[in-house]
């Protein structure tokens, strides 16, 4: 059975918590809304610089990058689960 998981859920939640909307984040990243959407939906990868910028904007410690940017954008990925076991 095919299951669909939301991607980058922790980033999405933190954006809501901090009152950061997508358009403002796109401006800070100098990124188009369609590119940001593709990256948030794991159709494209965030660069390391983009990931660090997002962490800084959302006041997330950089040592938590693996929590907020898991492989393929989702913590439910079997490879991610093996790596953190």
C-alpha positions as CSV (number, residue, x, y, z in Angstrom):
1,X,0.0,0.0,0.0
2,X,1.3,3.4,-1.0
3,X,1.6,6.0,1.9
4,X,2.2,9.6,1.3
5,X,4.2,11.5,3.9
6,X,4.4,15.2,4.2
7,X,7.9,16.5,3.7
8,X,9.8,19.0,5.8
9,X,7.1,18.9,8.4
10,X,9.3,20.3,11.2
11,X,10.3,23.3,9.0
12,X,6.6,23.9,8.1
13,X,5.6,23.7,11.8
14,X,8.4,26.0,12.9
15,X,7.4,28.5,10.2
16,X,3.9,28.6,11.5
17,X,5.1,28.8,15.1
18,X,7.3,31.8,14.2
19,X,4.7,33.5,12.0
20,X,6.9,33.2,8.9
21,X,5.0,32.9,5.7
22,X,6.3,31.4,2.4
23,X,6.6,34.6,0.5
24,X,8.7,36.2,3.2
25,X,10.9,33.1,3.4
26,X,11.3,33.2,-0.4
27,X,12.5,36.8,-0.3
28,X,15.0,36.0,2.5
29,X,16.3,33.0,0.4
30,X,16.2,35.0,-2.8
31,X,14.2,32.1,-4.2
32,X,11.1,32.0,-6.3
33,X,7.9,30.6,-4.7
34,X,7.8,27.7,-7.2
35,X,11.4,26.7,-6.4
36,X,10.7,26.9,-2.6
37,X,7.6,24.8,-3.1
38,X,9.6,22.2,-5.1
39,X,12.2,22.0,-2.3
40,X,9.7,21.8,0.5
41,X,7.9,19.0,-1.4
42,X,11.3,17.2,-1.8
43,X,11.1,17.4,-5.6
44,X,14.5,19.3,-5.4
45,X,17.0,19.5,-2.6
46,X,17.9,22.4,-0.5
47,X,21.6,23.4,-0.7
48,X,23.6,23.4,2.5
49,X,23.7,27.2,2.4
50,X,19.9,27.4,2.0
51,X,19.4,24.9,4.9
52,X,21.6,26.9,7.2
53,X,19.9,30.1,6.3
54,X,16.5,28.6,7.1
55,X,17.8,27.3,10.4
56,X,19.1,30.8,11.2
57,X,15.9,32.5,10.2
58,X,13.9,30.1,12.4
59,X,16.3,30.3,15.3
60,X,17.1,26.6,15.1
61,X,20.5,25.4,16.3
62,X,22.6,24.4,13.4
63,X,23.5,21.1,15.1
64,X,19.8,20.1,14.5
65,X,20.1,20.2,10.7
66,X,19.6,16.5,10.4
67,X,16.3,16.8,12.3
68,X,14.9,19.6,10.2
69,X,16.4,18.5,6.9
70,X,16.2,14.6,6.9
71,X,17.0,12.6,3.7
72,X,14.3,13.1,1.1
73,X,12.6,15.6,3.4
74,X,10.9,13.1,5.6
75,X,11.9,11.5,8.9
76,X,9.9,8.4,7.9
77,X,12.4,7.5,5.3
78,X,13.8,3.9,6.1
79,X,17.4,5.0,5.3
80,X,17.1,7.9,7.8
81,X,15.7,5.6,10.4
82,X,18.6,3.2,9.9
83,X,21.1,6.0,10.2
84,X,19.7,7.3,13.5
85,X,19.1,3.8,15.1
